Amino acid sequence: MTASRVFVGRDVEILREWPEGVDLAGRIRLRPGYVIDLLDPKIGARRRALVWLWKVGTLGNEGPVYCGTCHWMRGQGNELPVGHEAGRLAGPDFA
């Protein structure tokens, strides 16, 4: 699986991080459903994440700033939601 490289500091800023994922903001557009490699060169860290939600956060003179949520990848081949997450995505007719 090929993942896009997204650099903390250059491409995005981390707004909040928790055990299951991270909230980001930046000037780049990410696509929900796509996998990214989030790289932080300051600490030499790399984590793979699934873009869950990405939208325009604010509009300004220098263009839009996007924001959204990414969920950490749990392991290779486990990109789809599991457990309680699957029911939330399926909707009332399929849950």
DRENVO-847237 format. One line per field, with one value per atom (N, C-alpha, C, O, CB): residue number from 0; x negated, y, z. Coordinates in nm, 4 decimals. Glycine has a CB too. Example, Ala and Ser with C-alpha at 12.3 -4.5 7.8 and 13.67 -1.06 7.14 Angstrom:
# residues 2
resi	[0,0,0,0,0,1,1,1,1,1] .
u	[-1.3190,-1.2300,-1.3200,-1.4236,-1.1308,-1.2850,-1.3670,-1.2900,-1.3409,-1.4084] .
v	[-0.5690,-0.4500,-0.3300,-0.3319,-0.4473,-0.2250,-0.1060,0.0030,0.1138,-0.0598] .
w	[0.7800,0.7800,0.7800,0.8465,0.9046,0.7080,0.7140,0.7870,0.8039,0.5725] .
END
This chain:
# residues 95
resi	[0,0,0,0,0,1,1,1,1,1,2,2,2,2,2,3,3,3,3,3,4,4,4,4,4,5,5,5,5,5,6,6,6,6,6,7,7,7,7,7,8,8,8,8,8,9,9,9,9,9,10,10,10,10,10,11,11,11,11,11,12,12,12,12,12,13,13,13,13,13,14,14,14,14,14,15,15,15,15,15,16,16,16,16,16,17,17,17,17,17,18,18,18,18,18,19,19,19,19,19,20,20,20,20,20,21,21,21,21,21,22,22,22,22,22,23,23,23,23,23,24,24,24,24,24,25,25,25,25,25,26,26,26,26,26,27,27,27,27,27,28,28,28,28,28,29,29,29,29,29,30,30,30,30,30,31,31,31,31,31,32,32,32,32,32,33,33,33,33,33,34,34,34,34,34,35,35,35,35,35,36,36,36,36,36,37,37,37,37,37,38,38,38,38,38,39,39,39,39,39,40,40,40,40,40,41,41,41,41,41,42,42,42,42,42,43,43,43,43,43,44,44,44,44,44,45,45,45,45,45,46,46,46,46,46,47,47,47,47,47,48,48,48,48,48,49,49,49,49,49,50,50,50,50,50,51,51,51,51,51,52,52,52,52,52,53,53,53,53,53,54,54,54,54,54,55,55,55,55,55,56,56,56,56,56,57,57,57,57,57,58,58,58,58,58,59,59,59,59,59,60,60,60,60,60,61,61,61,61,61,62,62,62,62,62,63,63,63,63,63,64,64,64,64,64,65,65,65,65,65,66,66,66,66,66,67,67,67,67,67,68,68,68,68,68,69,69,69,69,69,70,70,70,70,70,71,71,71,71,71,72,72,72,72,72,73,73,73,73,73,74,74,74,74,74,75,75,75,75,75,76,76,76,76,76,77,77,77,77,77,78,78,78,78,78,79,79,79,79,79,80,80,80,80,80,81,81,81,81,81,82,82,82,82,82,83,83,83,83,83,84,84,84,84,84,85,85,85,85,85,86,86,86,86,86,87,87,87,87,87,88,88,88,88,88,89,89,89,89,89,90,90,90,90,90,91,91,91,91,91,92,92,92,92,92,93,93,93,93,93,94,94,94,94,94] .
u	[-0.0839,0.0000,-0.0893,-0.1779,0.0959,-0.0653,-0.1409,-0.0679,0.0526,-0.1618,-0.1402,-0.0818,-0.1489,-0.2685,-0.0970,-0.0714,-0.1270,-0.2025,-0.1595,-0.0150,-0.3143,-0.3916,-0.3418,-0.3324,-0.5434,-0.3104,-0.2632,-0.3557,-0.3697,-0.1118,-0.4192,-0.5174,-0.4564,-0.3956,-0.6387,-0.4746,-0.4335,-0.5254,-0.6472,-0.4395,-0.4678,-0.5458,-0.5463,-0.5266,-0.6875,-0.5682,-0.5683,-0.4284,-0.3829,-0.6659,-0.3609,-0.2307,-0.1132,-0.0122,-0.2235,-0.1271,-0.0185,-0.0727,-0.1921,0.0594,0.0179,-0.0104,0.0810,0.1947,0.0107,0.0319,0.1134,0.1940,0.1376,0.0249,0.3259,0.4136,0.4384,0.4427,0.5464,0.4544,0.4815,0.4465,0.4700,0.6308,0.3905,0.3582,0.4140,0.4080,0.2053,0.4677,0.5190,0.4827,0.4311,0.6751,0.5071,0.4591,0.5077,0.4354,0.5006,0.6286,0.6829,0.6546,0.6739,0.8291,0.6090,0.5876,0.5344,0.4775,0.7140,0.5549,0.4979,0.5846,0.6378,0.3513,0.5985,0.6628,0.5530,0.4585,0.7586,0.5653,0.4631,0.5243,0.6453,0.3936,0.4399,0.4792,0.3618,0.2462,0.5235,0.3928,0.2867,0.3407,0.4613,0.1880,0.2515,0.2900,0.3009,0.3425,0.1909,0.2647,0.2760,0.4126,0.4761,0.1638,0.4559,0.5826,0.5544,0.4714,0.6604,0.6237,0.6160,0.7520,0.8545,0.5740,0.7521,0.8767,0.9196,0.8440,0.8604,1.0406,1.0914,1.0870,1.1185,1.2359,1.0470,1.0346,0.8949,0.8668,1.1300,0.8073,0.6697,0.5762,0.6015,0.6231,0.4690,0.3697,0.2564,0.2121,0.3155,0.2102,0.0950,-0.0110,0.0194,0.1383,-0.1343,-0.2438,-0.2679,-0.3147,-0.3751,-0.2363,-0.2571,-0.3977,-0.4300,-0.1505,-0.4812,-0.6216,-0.6482,-0.6081,-0.7146,-0.7158,-0.7559,-0.9082,-0.9688,-0.6947,-0.9718,-1.1179,-1.1869,-1.3019,-1.1616,-1.1184,-1.1808,-1.2150,-1.3180,-1.0887,-1.1276,-1.1520,-1.1800,-1.1989,-1.0327,-1.1825,-1.2134,-1.1047,-1.1341,-1.3426,-0.9790,-0.8694,-0.7925,-0.7830,-0.7748,-0.7377,-0.6533,-0.5413,-0.5656,-0.7354,-0.4167,-0.3018,-0.2092,-0.1911,-0.2268,-0.1518,-0.0581,0.0838,0.1219,-0.0709,0.1612,0.2968,0.3917,0.3507,0.2984,0.5185,0.6249,0.6968,0.7425,0.7235,0.7069,0.7770,0.9257,0.9863,0.7480,0.9825,1.1210,1.2146,1.3212,1.1343,1.1732,1.2528,1.1573,1.0564,1.3450,1.1873,1.1030,1.1922,1.2655,0.9900,1.1870,1.2759,1.2067,1.1002,1.4073,1.2688,1.2175,1.2469,1.3617,1.2817,1.1424,1.1575,1.1822,1.2769,1.0343,1.0969,1.1106,1.0658,0.9879,1.0279,1.1176,1.0750,1.0057,1.0541,1.1968,0.8927,0.8182,0.7554,0.7756,0.7115,0.6788,0.6119,0.5133,0.4911,0.5400,0.4543,0.3554,0.4172,0.3448,0.2447,0.5490,0.6170,0.6760,0.6685,0.5212,0.7349,0.8013,0.7035,0.5937,0.8958,0.7461,0.6774,0.7728,0.8867,0.6371,0.7258,0.8062,0.7826,0.6783,0.7738,0.8802,0.8630,0.9396,1.0319,0.9116,0.9003,0.9692,0.9087,0.8218,0.9698,0.9575,0.9212,0.8634,0.9123,1.0431,0.7594,0.7009,0.6984,0.6733,0.5574,0.7245,0.7191,0.5927,0.5601,0.8462,0.5215,0.3992,0.4331,0.5352,0.3277,0.3478,0.3628,0.3221,0.2167,0.2764,0.4054,0.3799,0.2813,0.2100,0.5102,0.2782,0.1868,0.2097,0.3145,0.2050,0.1165,0.1257,0.2467,0.2671,-0.0038,0.3264,0.4436,0.5672,0.6700,0.4138,0.5617,0.6759,0.7214,0.7318,0.6403,0.7489,0.7865,0.9334,0.9710,0.7561,1.0163,1.1585,1.1914,1.1222,1.2389,1.2971,1.3359,1.3812,1.4375,1.4469,1.3558,1.3934,1.4744,1.4729,1.2688,1.5443,1.6182,1.7248,1.8034,1.5243,1.7276,1.8302,1.8242,1.9255,1.8160,1.7079,1.6954,1.7742,1.8325,1.5474,1.7767,1.8437,1.9936,2.0529,1.8184,2.0549,2.1972,2.2308,2.3364,2.2443,2.1435,2.1658,2.1635,2.2360,2.0601,2.0808,2.0687,2.1779,2.2144,1.9329,2.2292,2.3223,2.4582,2.5275,2.3395,2.4980,2.6282,2.7343,2.7103,2.6677,2.8515,2.9557,3.0094,3.0557,3.0689,3.0045,3.0588,2.9668,3.0111,3.0852,2.8386,2.7425,2.6791,2.6081,2.6361,2.7023,2.6355,2.6904,2.6461,2.6511] .
v	[-0.1165,0.0000,0.1241,0.1378,-0.0009,0.2128,0.3367,0.4447,0.4634,0.3793,0.5145,0.6209,0.7535,0.7580,0.5899,0.8598,0.9938,1.0362,1.0088,1.0968,1.1026,1.1542,1.2932,1.3817,1.1577,1.3110,1.4392,1.4767,1.4013,1.4321,1.5941,1.6358,1.7340,1.8343,1.6986,1.7022,1.7932,1.9143,1.8999,1.7235,2.0324,2.1558,2.2162,2.3367,2.1301,2.1348,2.1841,2.1792,2.2769,2.1026,2.0653,2.0451,2.0665,2.1265,1.9059,2.0177,2.0226,2.0525,2.0392,1.8901,2.0929,2.1074,2.0111,1.9878,2.2562,1.9562,1.8678,1.9531,2.0290,1.7642,1.9402,2.0129,1.9341,1.9903,2.0444,1.8027,1.7155,1.5734,1.5313,1.7256,1.5002,1.3603,1.2772,1.3182,1.3397,1.1620,1.0697,0.9284,0.9124,1.0857,0.8257,0.6910,0.6378,0.5620,0.5959,0.6755,0.6218,0.7071,0.6607,0.6045,0.8312,0.9148,1.0528,1.0775,0.9280,1.1431,1.2768,1.3750,1.3403,1.2783,1.4973,1.6067,1.6943,1.7310,1.6895,1.7280,1.8044,1.9275,1.9338,1.7170,2.0251,2.1422,2.1817,2.1725,2.2613,2.2260,2.2684,2.3141,2.3101,2.1563,2.3571,2.4103,2.3032,2.3332,2.5144,2.1804,2.0741,2.0070,2.0046,1.9697,1.9525,1.8796,1.7309,1.6745,1.9086,1.6700,1.5255,1.4667,1.5341,1.4870,1.3416,1.2780,1.1710,1.0777,1.2170,1.1836,1.0784,0.9424,0.9289,1.1103,0.8429,0.7081,0.6731,0.5566,0.6899,0.7715,0.7487,0.7370,0.7929,0.8623,0.6640,0.6414,0.7420,0.7708,0.4964,0.7951,0.8861,0.8348,0.7644,1.0297,0.8706,0.8536,0.9903,1.0818,0.7955,1.0044,1.1305,1.1296,1.0493,1.1514,1.2203,1.2253,1.3516,1.4615,1.2199,1.3338,1.4471,1.4499,1.3785,1.4369,1.5330,1.5331,1.5790,1.5423,1.6200,1.6589,1.7074,1.5940,1.5973,1.8061,1.4931,1.3818,1.2510,1.1470,1.3639,1.2564,1.1376,1.0311,0.9121,1.0788,1.0729,0.9770,0.9654,1.0610,1.0178,0.8461,0.8204,0.7278,0.6232,0.7582,0.7675,0.6819,0.6829,0.7856,0.7288,0.5689,0.5559,0.5786,0.5288,0.4162,0.6556,0.6903,0.6900,0.7096,0.8278,0.6674,0.6728,0.8063,0.8407,0.5535,0.8816,1.0104,0.9800,0.9168,1.0975,1.0255,0.9953,1.1079,1.0830,0.9718,1.2313,1.3499,1.4616,1.4813,1.3917,1.5350,1.6476,1.7523,1.7217,1.6019,1.8758,1.9815,2.1164,2.1301,1.9848,2.2157,2.3527,2.4036,2.4039,2.4465,2.4464,2.4993,2.6489,2.6979,2.4682,2.7209,2.8660,2.9101,2.8422,2.9387,3.0260,3.0885,3.2197,3.2964,3.1122,3.2448,3.3673,3.4235,3.3714,3.3419,3.5303,3.5953,3.5034,3.5168,3.7190,3.4103,3.3188,3.1869,3.0927,3.2920,3.1786,3.0564,2.9808,3.0254,2.9666,2.8654,2.7891,2.7171,2.6788,2.6890,2.6999,2.6132,2.4981,2.5189,2.6894,2.3773,2.2576,2.1994,2.2219,2.1538,2.1249,2.0560,1.9246,1.9078,2.1444,1.8328,1.7051,1.6071,1.6402,1.6462,1.4851,1.3782,1.2602,1.2236,1.3340,1.2021,1.0791,0.9762,1.0098,1.1038,0.8511,0.7415,0.6608,0.6281,0.6506,0.6290,0.5508,0.4151,0.3554,0.5354,0.3674,0.2333,0.1342,0.1480,0.2145,0.0361,-0.0612,-0.1690,-0.2259,-0.1261,-0.1955,-0.2980,-0.3181,-0.2801,-0.4306,-0.3752,-0.3935,-0.4801,-0.5856,-0.4571,-0.4346,-0.5083,-0.4826,-0.5461,-0.6513,-0.3914,-0.3633,-0.2197,-0.1436,-0.3886,-0.1820,-0.0455,-0.0169,0.0980,-0.0149,-0.1207,-0.0993,-0.0891,-0.1483,-0.2119,-0.0141,-0.0022,-0.1365,-0.2192,0.1018,-0.1564,-0.2814,-0.2518,-0.1397,-0.3650,-0.3514,-0.3388,-0.2322,-0.2266,-0.3091,-0.1471,-0.0436,0.0586,0.1214,0.0272,0.0768,0.1729,0.1269,0.2097,0.1930,-0.0029,-0.0531,-0.0253,0.0114,-0.2027,-0.0416,-0.0160,0.1298,0.1623,-0.0605,0.2172,0.3603,0.4013,0.4924,0.4388,0.3347,0.3691,0.3048,0.3580,0.3278,0.1913,0.1172,0.1855,0.1659,-0.0212,0.2635,0.3287,0.2425,0.1250,0.3619,0.2989,0.2263,0.1049,0.0104,0.3184,0.1046,-0.0078,-0.1303,-0.2418,0.0348,-0.1091,-0.2174,-0.2514,-0.3515,-0.1822,-0.1722,-0.1938,-0.3157,-0.3489,-0.0714] .
w	[0.0000,0.0000,0.0000,0.0844,0.1213,-0.0941,-0.1026,-0.0249,-0.0411,-0.2497,0.0582,0.1396,0.1045,0.0759,0.2915,0.1070,0.0856,0.2103,0.3224,0.0512,0.1905,0.3038,0.3403,0.2552,0.2708,0.4669,0.5190,0.6340,0.7303,0.5658,0.6236,0.7228,0.8226,0.7851,0.6541,0.9505,1.0577,1.0514,1.0407,1.1996,1.0580,1.0517,0.9128,0.8978,1.0959,0.8114,0.6739,0.6116,0.5521,0.5893,0.6258,0.5621,0.6578,0.6209,0.5042,0.7791,0.8772,1.0163,1.0433,0.8782,1.1026,1.2456,1.3204,1.2791,1.2945,1.4287,1.5116,1.6086,1.6875,1.5882,1.6021,1.6934,1.8219,1.9314,1.6250,1.8059,1.9206,1.8815,1.7682,1.9667,1.9752,1.9518,2.0660,2.1819,1.9380,2.0339,2.1350,2.0902,1.9796,2.1548,2.1706,2.1362,2.0016,1.9368,2.2424,1.9574,1.8337,1.7108,1.5984,1.8480,1.7296,1.6124,1.6439,1.7502,1.5375,1.5470,1.5570,1.4778,1.3724,1.5053,1.5290,1.4566,1.3984,1.4683,1.5498,1.2703,1.1996,1.1343,1.1126,1.0942,1.1032,1.0244,0.9371,0.9784,1.1161,0.8150,0.7248,0.5906,0.5664,0.7046,0.5046,0.3740,0.2656,0.1537,0.3310,0.2964,0.1961,0.2051,0.3105,0.2144,0.0913,0.0875,0.1019,0.0306,-0.0444,0.1938,0.2105,0.1745,0.1850,0.3566,0.1323,0.0888,0.1879,0.2150,-0.0512,0.2424,0.3322,0.2634,0.1452,0.3775,0.3411,0.2882,0.2401,0.2120,0.1771,0.2300,0.1854,0.3051,0.4118,0.0923,0.2850,0.3891,0.3735,0.2623,0.3836,0.4865,0.4873,0.5836,0.6799,0.5265,0.5567,0.6522,0.7132,0.6453,0.5838,0.8405,0.9114,0.9686,1.0562,1.0241,0.9180,0.9587,1.0398,1.0016,0.8354,1.1512,1.2346,1.2391,1.3190,1.3793,1.1529,1.1456,1.2732,1.2975,1.0334,1.3557,1.4799,1.5750,1.6422,1.5500,1.5805,1.6733,1.6004,1.6634,1.7660,1.4665,1.3875,1.3933,1.3822,1.4339,1.4105,1.4223,1.2912,1.2142,1.5354,1.2675,1.1506,1.1939,1.2540,1.0319,1.1626,1.1914,1.0711,1.0057,1.3196,1.0433,0.9325,0.9845,1.0904,0.8647,0.9067,0.9488,0.8294,0.7150,1.0179,0.8589,0.7605,0.7750,0.8840,0.7774,0.6657,0.6697,0.6843,0.5978,0.5401,0.7938,0.8280,0.7836,0.7272,0.9787,0.8100,0.7780,0.7411,0.8087,0.8976,0.6354,0.5940,0.5298,0.4358,0.4951,0.5794,0.5297,0.5370,0.5972,0.6101,0.4749,0.4840,0.6243,0.6686,0.3746,0.6933,0.8286,0.8268,0.8883,0.9119,0.7562,0.7448,0.6058,0.5389,0.8548,0.5645,0.4392,0.4739,0.5571,0.3420,0.4098,0.4380,0.3130,0.2033,0.5420,0.3294,0.2169,0.1460,0.0256,0.2646,0.2198,0.1619,0.1179,0.0855,0.2618,0.1164,0.0733,0.1906,0.3051,-0.0026,0.1607,0.2667,0.3580,0.3175,0.2061,0.4815,0.5764,0.6027,0.6445,0.7104,0.5780,0.5952,0.7337,0.7949,0.4865,0.7819,0.9097,0.9047,0.8249,1.0289,0.9904,0.9918,1.0887,1.1694,0.8558,1.0780,1.1700,1.0931,0.9862,1.2529,1.1490,1.0963,1.2081,1.3239,1.0391,1.1733,1.2702,1.2447,1.1306,1.2607,1.3533,1.3401,1.2817,1.3157,1.4762,1.1945,1.1385,1.2469,1.3089,1.0077,1.2684,1.3757,1.3332,1.4160,1.4197,1.2067,1.1576,1.0099,0.9577,1.2339,0.9436,0.7995,0.7665,0.8267,0.7437,0.6708,0.6289,0.7124,0.6889,0.6305,0.8100,0.8966,0.8763,0.9725,1.0447,0.7509,0.7215,0.7502,0.7729,0.5785,0.7494,0.7691,0.9177,1.0006,0.7043,0.9523,1.0924,1.1477,1.0760,1.1085,1.2754,1.3407,1.4656,1.5164,1.3757,1.5144,1.6397,1.6341,1.5396,1.7519,1.7359,1.7483,1.6350,1.6043,1.8814,1.5723,1.4626,1.3397,1.2697,1.4261,1.3128,1.1941,1.2000,1.0986,1.1782,1.3146,1.3292,1.3088,1.2544,1.4645,1.3511,1.3377,1.1906,1.1506,1.4169,1.1099,0.9694,0.8835,0.7787,0.9186,0.9281,0.8455,0.8344,0.7345,0.9003,0.9314,0.9286,0.9927,1.0206,0.7866,1.0166,1.0896,1.0158,1.0797,1.1200,0.8825,0.8072,0.8079,0.7803,0.6649,0.8394,0.8305,0.9643,0.9742,0.7322,1.0664,1.1960,1.2661,1.3761,1.2861] .
END
